[in-house]
């Protein structure tokens, strides 16, 4: 394994690009922009065939949306856009309820990974609309014990929540 290789965790639904190697400890950046460290024995290097089947939707040279590594940029929280067209390419056939369900599952996934990270806050962009998604996100945040507030109006308008650990 070397820096730049695409890897996947054996017993978890995580994959990404290797960013640092320290003896047997491998650090990689996931498709969501989070940094993870695993022993080399718990990772598998992806072959070209596997790489084509796994959605690694960021480029190595390009900074991902949310880089969760305190040495890289601890002042900038990761930002996640929950607009359905950012989560799915083909969503026209889905009902509003199905779209909401997909967005809320994404929120759950983000929050579960956020608990294990070094950042103290993150931004969830829900957009402006009827407020259904925002209300559901707030329910999840309250249920999981997260504090939250409106994100920067200057940056996101009325369409984002700042989540605090």
N, C-alpha and C positions, 0 to 999 in steps of 0.2 A: 504494500500500500504506500502511496506517495501523495503529497499535496496536489490537489486538483482531481484526484480520483473520485468517482461517484460511488458512494457506499450506502448500504441498507443495514438496519439493525435486525438481527436474527429474530428476536422475540417481540418486536414492536413494529408499529406501522410508521416508521420514520426512515427517511433517506435524505441524502444531501451530498455536499461536496466537501472533501477533506480540506481543512484550513490549517491544521497544526498537528504535528506528531511529536509526542514526548515519550520516548521509550515505548511502552506498551499501551499508552493512553492516546487515543485518537480523538481529535476535536473536528467536528464537521458542522456545516451550516445547512439547516433544513430548508425545504422549499418554502416554508413560512418565514424564513429569515432568522430563526432561533439557532443558537449555538449549543451543541450537545457534546459531552465527552463520554466515551465508552472505551472499555478495554478492547484491544484489537480482536480478541477471541470472540467478541459478541457482534462483530461486524462482518459483512461480506462485501467484497469489491464487486461492483456490477459489471457484467460483460456488456459488449455493444448491443447484443440482442435484448438484454434486460433493460438497458438504458432507454431504448426506444419505447418500451412499454410503461415506463414510469415517468410521470409528469414532473420533471425538474424544470419549472417554468421561470428560472432566473439564470442569467448568464454569470459565469465566474467573474468576469471583469466588471460587471455592473453591480452596484451596491443594492442589495435587496431592500424591500420596504422597511422591514424591522430587523435590525441587526442586534441580537441580544448577546452582547459580549461587552462587559463593563469597560474593558480597555479601549474598545473601538470608539464608542460614542455614548458615554453614560448619561449625557444630558438630553439625548433625543429618544423619546419613547417609541417603540414600534407602533406602526399604524396599520390597521387592517380594514380594508374596504369590504363591506358586507353587501354591496349592491349585487343582485343576483347575476347580472351579466359579468361580474368579476369572478364569480364562483363557478359558473357553468357557461359553456359556450352555447349550448342548445337548451333553452329553457322555455321556449314559446309554448310547448305542449303541456306545461305544468300549470296546475291550478294555483291561485294565490295562496291557498293553504299549504300546498306542497312546497312552494317557493319559500314560504315563511319557515316551514319545518327544516328545510335545508340550511337556511341562514342561521337558525337557532342551533342546529347541530354544529355548525362551524363556530359559533360563539362558544359553545361548550368545549369544543376541542381547543380553541385558542386559550380559554381560561385554564383548562387543565394543564396545558404546557406552560402557561404564564406562572403558575404556582411554583414551578421548578426553576425559574429563571432568576437572573440577577437584577433585572429591572424592577423598579418600584411602581411603574405605571405603564399603561398602554392606551392607545386611542382606537375606538371602534367607530368606524364611519357607517352610520345607518341610513343617512340621507334624509331628505325632507319629504314628507308625504302626509299620510293620515295619522302617523304616529304609532301604528300597530307594532312594527318591529321594535321601536324604541321602548315601548311599554313592556314588551316581552323580554327584551334584554335587561331592563331594570328589574323585572321579577327574578330572573336568573341570578343577577348580581346580588340582590338582597338575600336570596335563598342560599347562595354560596358564601355570604358574609363579606363580600367586597364592598369597599366604599367607592363612590363614583360622583362625578359632577359633570357639568357641560364642558366639552373641550373648547379650546380657544376659538372664539367667534371669528376672530380675524383670519384664522387659518381654515376653519371648517364651516363657518356659518352656524346655523342651528342644527346641523346634521351629524353631530358626533358626540360621543361620550368619552370622558377621560376616566379610566378605571385605575384605582389605587390599590396597592397591596395592603 
